[in-house]
Amino acid sequence: MTFGQDMWHWGAKLVAHETAHTFGLPDLYAFEASSDAHRFIGGWDVMGLIGGRGSQFFAWHSWKLGWTGDGQVVCRATKGSDTVYLTAVEYGSGTKWR
């Protein structure tokens, strides 16, 4: 990967974004011409608007990369409902994503 002028502005966030591409994560912004390229997720994921306030990886990406274990994820394959109590990402245990 190479970095242009963005490196001087975004620094480590740009490195995290570009390195995540090498792990298979996609860009999460709109590619068609529009006034708001970040309308889908805004600044909530490093793969979107890296300058956003919540600039970390979505739980989906964390799970895909193996940083969140299968035991911390609840998936429902059939119609119904579950009550799930989520634990902050900063804590090592507990359910992270549903």
Sequence and secondary structure as in RCSB ss.txt:
>XXXX:A:sequence
MTFGQDMWHWGAKLVAHETAHTFGLPDLYAFEASSDAHRFIGGWDVMGLIGGRGSQFFAWHSWKLGWTGDGQVVC
RATKGSDTVYLTAVEYGSGTKWR
>XXXX:A:secstr
    THHHHHTHHHHHHHHHHHTT    S  SS S TTTTTTTSSTTS TTSTT S  HHHHHHTTSS GGGB  
  SS      B  TTSSSSB B 
